[in-house]
Amino acid sequence: MNDNLRDALITNYDSSNISIKQSNIEGECVIEGITLLRIKKLKLVLAVFLSIITCGIFLLLLRWFFKLRKTFLYKEVYKIQDCTHVLVLNSDKTLVFQNLENNDLKANQKDDQSYDKAFCFQNRMLRYVYYEQKGLRYFQALEFPVIEMDFNQLRQQNFLDKNQVHDNQQHYGKCERVIDIPSLPSYLFKEMTSPFYFLQYISMLLWIFETYIQFSIMIFSVSFAVTCLNYIMMRISLKKLQQMAHINDNLTVLRKSTSQLPCDYIPGDEGEAQQILTKELAVGDIIVLQDKQVLPCDCILICGEALLNEVTLTGESLPIPKYPLPSQNQKFSYSKNFNKYILYEGTEIFQSKKDQNQQVLAKVIRVGFQSFKGQILRSVLYPKPLKFDYYLNAMYYLVGLLVIVLIVYFSRIYQMYVLNFPQQFYFYRFFDTVTWIIPPFLPIFAAISQTLAMMRLRLYHIYGIDPQKTFISGKVTHMCFDKTGTLTQNGMNVYGYFNENLDQMITKQMVQEENRCNDIQHKLFSTCHGAYLINGEIVGDMLDIEMVKFSGYQIQNVQDNINIKFKSSHPNTQNELQVMKMFEFSSEMQSMSCVAYDIKAQKSYLFLKGAPEKVRDMCQSSTIPSNFKYMQNKLSLKGFRLIAMAYKELSSSKEAIDLTREELEQNLRFLGFLILENQLKEDTPEAIQSLKEAQIECKIISGDNPLTTLQTGIECQIVDGNRKVYYIDIENSQINLSLIENEEIKPYQIQNQSEIQTITQLISQEEQFVITGKVLDHFYDNLRNASSISLQQLSDINYSIVSENKSLTSSLRSKSQYPNDLFQQLICKTQIFSRMRPEQKRIIIETLQNSGIKVGMIGDGANDCAAIKQGDIGISFACADAAFSAPFSSKSQSIKCVERILLEGRCTMAINIEVFRNIVTQNVMKYISVMILLQEAQNFGSLEFTYLGFLIGIPIVAFIAYSKPPTKLQPYVPDDKFYGLYNTLSMYSQFIIFGVAFFLGYWVITSQSWHVVTTELDESNGLKAYNMSGELNSVIFLMINPLYNLSCIVYHISYPFKQSIFKNIFLFPWLVISTPYLLLTIIMPEYNISALDISSSLSEHRIIMLYVLIIVISSFFISFFLEKLILKKIFGPKKIKETI
């Protein structure tokens, strides 16, 4: 559908008569609005009649024009009973019609009434059901109502019988995902009846009437072949998705016994174990979990415990503990706090622990496309439409060009009248004008160049799922990097730790020389972590693994007691620590904790570790050393990663079990800092330097400490370490400004100036800043009316910001224009963000995009997934299934993949620009030639058109697509604004120069006394046609052939986006061989193919043809020097910093 029409329909979209309620199974593919419609039966009959009498034309019009289909076939209704269809507005702003059905669902309505039938429709693999509640009418995706149940209800082992399994499968779907692949005939019919192809059919029909039968057949054959090729590529892509979606395995399920039940049977008794295929599963089933099992659905753990590998969802192969639902009346939800109870489809069970019932059981809650993995697959199947500036710019340019050529057409009508052309020839010539200017093969060669770029990336072990993203990557000017695991190594080294007074550093050597296993810090190291012993090997986050190794303790699994998570003991002591309760690390809380029991001391402890500022707030102020802030800043500025530690003794084991996390994590005693080294990857500085030299604005978005992240930025040269850095924070609602210099932080204030005035002056001096998120909040609240800092001042500066952001969302949603603009300017100028939560990372990317910036994001973990998906290009280091949600995934862990992707993107953009210029120039030259030939009632013959189009023109643009990128990224972005000054001057200068060359050729041949002039159309069997041979025809044809090649040389783009033309292994040999031959045939026409019917009289006047050759060569040199030495030098590509 046309974008403008779609936008108009959305603007006038009326969803007031019914609403849509969001569910927990839609993922990103949600519905924003619904309108009830009823089909007009009389209009439907009329549509069938009109389609029959118009041979299907009216049917195609209804398919092409959405608004016509809506107004002609449907009318809006209010009552659901009157509705036959619904108009669905999806979140990607697409509008679709769906049939409304009345099925035997026995849907449980929200007013607690049960109905035998329910109104529903299917949209994007999900079923939506109609509900009424207290006067509200809405549709909602049909899902198993777990959020309406409490924990005790979900824990109940209500085993399903055969009828319940059937009903639940009818309601919530089967545990399978069917992705249909259209047949070749249906695909061909859909694609080849589009408006684009229909325009081609009209053109071919006109060409047949003009006796260009051979040319028409070739056009259709190429279009058909390309459509078949697109089908093959689409089929391969869908086959891969089918493999991802495929679920086929055996598992054990507990269901009601199929044998005769005793008369005293009570529902809830132990079910019968049955071996079934996964596709036979139903929502509500109880499944028995086993080690190494890959889950076929989303389920809730109700008995036992399990460690899961969620690499297919997060890209991180870490053990994630899952616990059974506690016996509580609390309502269930899909919030992050309840993730510890949910087992997601596609995850693998590392190991499980049985409870007193000697089973590990889970209840199925989501299957098929409703599961979390199914939601990801839906987003891949229905991606958001991408708007390409390239195509939009091309259309703007072609519209302007079309106006010019139509003016030329109307200026030639008089000549057609003089030559006594039949009336239909005016019509033919008009449509020829339109169809020649619009390049039909442009999307084909764009797809070829993108596919070739993807293939080249695979050679560097970079894999992509969306070829169009290679094109978009060519315009990226900003790159955002996660820190840990992306810029730095995945591994961590424990440097040592500071004691509770922060006055003594305990190093590895001291630990080895002294027996410190009984120190409270070492007890924390051995228990408060997410590392687990699996098959004799410690697995988990590298920080936790290194911390456990540093402690000297050994982890042991406990299989016979579900109340003990694991135990830890030291080989040099008989003491043993038992971990009774574990609170996993939370990015929101920035900490983790555990409850451990010391058998020797017979004491229970709460151990906690996390971000220093978070841990400080949880500790008793009397236990915080006075040098806490000083040591934190000093160590952070040296690039160390700090983990603060705290603990408290618990009065009893009952207190440890009964109290919540919030109740436990307070009034703690500070224990010191664990100090870790996280070094840069060896090639990170080199890769960043290459990007900086190419003027790519680099930013770090991390969850780490601001000063540590700043140091990383300095080490990898994202931040200039030779310049002063000003640190701005908020303490007690007041701005606190400090100067960071020589690894020291000193208070800073300009005399007789407020903090705001000081900051304003520093900004005007283009200083660098370290700013926390509290400062951004303060700016938002207090600088609303501060005229001392204007947006213009902010846009003119270049400074670095390190932001510990806490409330970006509220700033973005503000209705006040000034704070939003200020916030946006700050984000655009920011180079380092820290303490960022996953959603905040995404918001940063979105804010940059709202500023008109093309931005990429690269990361290695689950915390980066949202930002990676939000970016114009996203790059993941994950090689698991999670990577298919990222446009690009790199098998190598080096960030050099960024430069390679940007190189391929700019090369692809340059190729498409070059292809567009060549195709349009070829068509314009052909149009000018035909207009000249019109002077003598001549035109190119069918074979001549075929020769020009398929033997000369298409090979050139096809071989251009094989161009490769250079080895080094340059500070330029291709200019795809065809209506811009450079492209306009470049192309129109070629039109004029080559047009003049044709007119000179015309003048040379027509001024000869031996030239035979034709003044009327050829007539055969009573039908008039163009004269398709003659001296003028031959001269113009001989000129246009080499000019196709020579214009390609003029337009060729090499530095800074592509390799030299000499390195194109297809294009260069083609030009070397074909160009001399085509030039030679000008003075020796007899060497042309005889079927082209070149006038034999030209061979007798070689001197005249030499003049024609000189005209062709001269036009080439004039065009070449004008393009390369004048236009490119003056108006050519601008550096990135000149365009932002």
Beta strands, then each sheet from edge to edge (+ up, - down):
strand 1: 19-21
strand 2: 31-39
strand 3: 74-76
strand 4: 85-90
strand 5: 95-99
strand 6: 101-103
strand 7: 118-123
strand 8: 126-133
strand 9: 136-141
strand 10: 250-255
strand 11: 272-277
strand 12: 286-288
strand 13: 298-303
strand 14: 305-309
strand 15: 319-322
strand 16: 342-343
strand 17: 348-353
strand 18: 361-366
strand 19: 462-464
strand 20: 478-481
strand 21: 493-498
strand 22: 505-507
strand 23: 532-534
strand 24: 537-539
strand 25: 554-556
strand 26: 566-569
strand 27: 576-586
strand 28: 591-598
strand 29: 603-610
strand 30: 641-650
strand 31: 669-677
strand 32: 697-701
strand 33: 725-731
strand 34: 734-741
strand 35: 744-747
strand 36: 768-771
strand 37: 802-804
strand 38: 832-834
strand 39: 855-859
strand 40: 873-876
strand 41: 888-890
strand 42: 1018-1020
strand 43: 1023-1025
sheet 1: 1+ 9+ 8- 7+ 6-
sheet 2: 3+ 2- 4+ 5-
sheet 3: 11+ 10- 12+ 18- 13+ 16-
sheet 4: 15+ 14- 17+
sheet 5: 19+ 41- 40- 39- 20- 32- 38- 37-
sheet 6: 22+ 21- 31+ 30- 29+ 28- 27+ 26- 25+
sheet 7: 23+ 24-
sheet 8: 35+ 34- 33+ 36+
sheet 9: 42+ 43-
end
